[in-house]
Amino acid sequence: MAAEAEGLEPETAAGEDAAGDATDAVDARLGAPPLLVGNRLSLDLYPRGCHRLLHLCAQQVRQLLEVEFLQLSGHEDPQLLQATLARLPWSLPRLRSLVLKGGQHRDALGACLRGSLATLPASLSGLAHLAHLDLSFNSLETLPACVPQLCGLDALLLSHNCLSELPEALGALAALTFLAATHNRLQTLPAALGSLSSLQRLDLSENLLDALPPEIGGLSSLAELNLASNRLQGLPASLAGLRSLRLLVLHSNLLASVPAGLARLPLLARLDLRDNQLRDVPPELLNAPFVRLQGNPLGGPSPGPHSPPGTPVVPEMPRLLLTSDLDSFAVTPLGCSVTLACGVRLQFPVGATATPVTIRYRLWLPEPRLVPLGPHDSLLSGVLELQPHGVAFQKDVGLWLLFVPPRARRCREVVVRTLSDNSWSDLETHLEEEAPKRLWARCQVPHFSWFLVVSRPVSDACLVPPEGTLLCSSGHPGVKVTFPPGATEEPRHARMQVVRVGSRELPALLGEPEAAASPLLYLSQSGPPSFLRPVTVQLPLPPGVTGLSLDRSHLHLLYRAPPAATWDDITAQVALELTHLYARFQVTHFSWYWLWYTTKTCVGGLARKAWERLRLHRVSLIALQRRRDPEQVLLQCLPRNKVDSTLRRLLERYRGPEPSDTVEMFEGEKFFAAFERGINVDADRPDCVEGRVCFVFYSHLKNLKEVYVTTTLDRRAQAVRGQVSFYRGEVPEEVPEEAEAARQKRGADAPWMATLPLKLPRLRGSRGPGQGAGLSLAPLNLGDAETGFLTQSNLLNVAGRLGPDWPAVALHLGLPYRELQRIRHEFRDDLDGQIRHMLFSWAERQAGQPGAVGLLVEALEQSDRRDVAEEVRAVLELGRRKYQEGIQRTSLAPGDLGPPGSSASRSPEPAQT
């Protein structure tokens, strides 16, 4: 009957009970932490969270009546989520905080996905005690009608949705103190917003607002107002009536002036007006230390003294700074300069567009389908997508991409590669050095598409007219191609690339000390596949060989024949003309050419192996475990010459086995890591398939990933000794058994590359049911015994919830912007790694410092993550309560307490959130 009353068929309810029993059985077997801890019910990181909640409701668990904090994922089935939410007023009558965020799932390239939540059931208005509602990272297009009826609501978070407007009914939330609606599509605001007399913090940044209602001046309690990155062209004079205002953020708008009354706000401590179009600023604000005005054309440029009357003033170009890897901004006919924290700069000249255009950008993780590389190319950057695709600008747009320069630059060049008309091409690129290891690749782009930075062999090109011409290599002067008159009827483009060959490569492969090879030559051209007349190609003779002393029977001209990609010996098919230093021959179509000197007779197969060896990189694989948290495993594939320096940097925080033996890999080759002998990956990841972590090797990028591992074995009895093995290729349906892998490694083309040992230490002490899977962490003295501690496990939980908001948290924690850029660069392939590195490195610096936990809570609130801040407060409160209970139980006086971690004081660990 209960199921029918809630709109569920009895069979459905029975199925949910069965599903709940099954998932509970799995949790018990895996030793998962309990879902219900005190007054907190966390289901957002678990699969089938709605089923679990309905199962608890069906069992009529009495603890549900005490639950005040509930977290559910916005990625649940929409109908099931609606049915579950409809039961909350009866099942959880004391609920104070409801978090229904999306963003826990990511697409194949690591970007956060919005949840499916598009509305809320009307019955949710019956939650009389609800004070905190988080609907961020979902698909809301309108605010659900039940939300304005939650009269006790104190905090409402609506960021990262699809809202185009807010209803007038929002003014009924008289108790609301915090409202965040960033990263939406808001174009207007309701006049009723001004009736929220209790509102203290309002964040409407990253929207499409071009004006504010005058009623906004009625927010008498407002202390913080953030309107950054909108399209505001003016401000109402009523803003001067916000007498409680302490922080006003207006950067990255189109403001030409600001009300003079802002200078008279008594409590205003910070006014951010950067990157607008301000020319006239009240003198009281112009010299105030709390006002930031960078990026504005203040006072000019004005007409010169000899300019005729009425000469128009040309406004200075607006400048924007964006910190996200996925965002948008507006470009007007005035142009603008945009800097992205991910290492991209854009310069839109005045008149580049006739009407305002919204530009969207995204930085993608590199993968083979997005990275077109030639046989001897190397990738130097991520993949930047600029939209709208194909839209032509009236003037070329300047694009700068940051990259780390390659070590080998001889006979190689750096270019920006782009997709145009369904084919990839290289743009004319100029390099600008910012620091010894920081270079910008600059180019002009006529339209937007996909862009990446590539290192390639130097390319020389020319236009071949019917009269003929000469094409020479700029890196190898002895390499030339002569086009005779009549070789073509219509002009066509020809291109040449020359690849250097090490003097030791060929002798080592052939086992012949006297063997030698010329540079490798690649020729290509547009137009018909063949020329009308033979073209003469000149190659230098192999090193140590001259035309006067060579044995012609040892000289081989090799040709790579498409599409079979085999190397053929064509010496007998062409007339080789030899000079003292060069060999000349004639061809009618282009491909790869290579001149060998060897006593071997059948060299086609050897040429294929030698060509592959030229493209192989010698690498080592490492697997390290964090010293304070052995469940955190760092996996990385490193070029052999970088292994020692990388290990010296990492071994302060990590430990593990020696790197693997040298392995050879191609640029862009796929491989994966499989955990074995009882160790598994702890959570689902977009780069993880059936517990196997996928990689793509790029020699100049950090092929690094950090994962958390767990085990089904009992660590209370003994340590778990497992291993991680690396295999070539795509992730198969089944990884070979360890014994089979050991046999396969004897083969020349075996998929197995290396196996490295891992050890999860024995858990100290006994743990009750439901606690077996907790992390065994050394104490982290973040906090104190009386106010409560945060362990690394607590910080790990915080890191798992920050998502793309982590840069804002980092800035509020006091980290300099330069450090944020460094973290983004070092962990540019791993968002989780960026978050954890930021948070844990900050925590390690703060260990033992008073007030560190309070600083973290304040930073979370200032970054609009009050939900996480409330969780931290609850953890601290539980820790303090246990600490006081411990004092009473042992009758310790305050003077008997030693420092945290000493033998005189053993403060209890806070509960794991």
C-alpha angles and dihedrals in degrees: 000000000000090000092050092048090057094050096260125123115239090243090054092051091048090050090051090050090052091047090049091051090050095049091045089052090052091049091050092049093049094043092238118180115262117272094218115055116169108307094341127095114187116188102144097096095045127084116246092018093163091052089052093051093047088049091053090048091050090052088051092227105197093215088069089074088063097047113121101164123053128176122190130169120248088217094077123115104286097228093045090047091052091049091049094049091049090064096052099091090059101033098041105027094163096052112145102166126039120182116188099165128159122202097087090108125063135197125246091280097049101259117141115255123219118243122248095243108125102157144001130236116259091235090069088081085076091076093106095178098045110129103158125048122175116187097159124146096024138115102260113151094173131023110259112252093235094063098073087050093063092095095179094054112135102172128029120184117190102156123144098024133116100256115152095179143006120231125247087236088074087084089074091075094094094166095051113125101165130040124173122180102156124154096027133116099256112158100169138019127222119251088229089070087083092064093068093103093171095052111122104168127035122177117183099152124143097034137113100257115149097173142018126224114248088234089074087085088072093074093106096174097044111131102165128035122177118188098153123149099021131116099256113158096177144007129228116248088234089079086080087069094066093104094172095052115128102161127036118176116189104150123141098029134114098254117155095180142004130217113270089224091073088077090063099054102122100213101035107132101166133026116180112197099154123146100016131118097258118156104158117044123173109260090237089062097036093068099029113121093219094058121092114202105162116141097031126118092233113187097348170230085291127181113282122250091258096045115117117251114278095028105159119240113240107224119230116252114264117242127213133192117197124184103190128091089221120041147107139235138184126250120199130190086268088070125220145218115238128192120191120200090225090073104273132121127190128192117195108189122218108279095020087128129024095210133028111282129192111226119203123196138183134181110219127200109248118257132159096263091056098038116068106193131175121226093270100031127114128204116235104176146022122270117271119202119197121189150240089052118223097006106143120222123217088231129028115265119228115234126191121188121190119223141162108250118242119247095233110061102152111120090354133104138195119235138171111241121205140178113244127166091352093303133092120241137171121245126218101269134196124193124225119189117220097168135350091273099028121078132170121217106212126195142152118245124196094196140005129265135115122329136187138162117245135182112217139164111280110278122212119190140177141175111252111214124193088258091064132239145202125254118196131184114245092206098042110033092191093064111088139158120204118202110199123213111279095026088124136017096208126037113265135180121248126192133194132197125182123199119202117231120209115241091232099048101080099040089051092050097045097036088231118121094201095052116114140169137205123234114289112254126205120188127184136168143181123243130034115006095242135048122234092232129029116272119220117231123194122200127176115247115254115278114280093020125105131184091243098056107028126112105232091209088066095052116096129184109206126200127192106221118207138245094021089050091217125140115238128194104232097170092116092048098057135051107244113206111199129200128176092278108009144055121212129195138162129240136175099205134033136245137115121326130189132175118212133186112200142127090235115108105198102050103153095093092040090053090055091053092045091050091051091049090055089059098044124103121210108229142166129215123224134191116189132174124216111253095225095038115032091184089068107085124189116207121189140165111211135183107250094246092058099049099090096046092046093050092049088057096044102042092076088071104018139047134189147121127319116280117272124265115276114289127189119227137174123236107267094015117151123228137156142212120230121194114221144183099043100321120116138175108269101221143014114273131182089240094047123091117186091336094312118118115223124219137182115203118228114170097217098041129074106262090197133137133170120208136176117233134199137182138221091213123098107260092183090075100044144336119283114238109197137147145219121227127198121217133184126243136017119341105271125215090250128026113220116259114262093252091049091048089053090054093046094054089072090067122090094232099034117149091223113095109167145340122211126187124242129191130200106197123231114273114250117234128358124296129206126235114299094023101082095099096053119122117262100227134171113240114274109204096220101143130358138270096262099044095036139257133256113212126201088260089058091048090049089056090050091049091051091058102044098076114162091349092076097098091058090049091048093052091049089050088059100255111151118245091241090061090052090054090050092051091048090051097045093047099029092135095050125053091184090053091052092053097045094045092051095047099040095044089051091047093050090053091048096047109130093009116127116241096021095125092048089051090054093050091048092049091051092051093047088052092054093252097123089145091065091041090056090051091052091049090051091051091050092048091052090048092050091049092051090047092053091046089052091053092050092045095052096033092230117169117223090250091060093061118105129198118295111286096018124123091252094056128040106173113197118253115251118249116275110251 
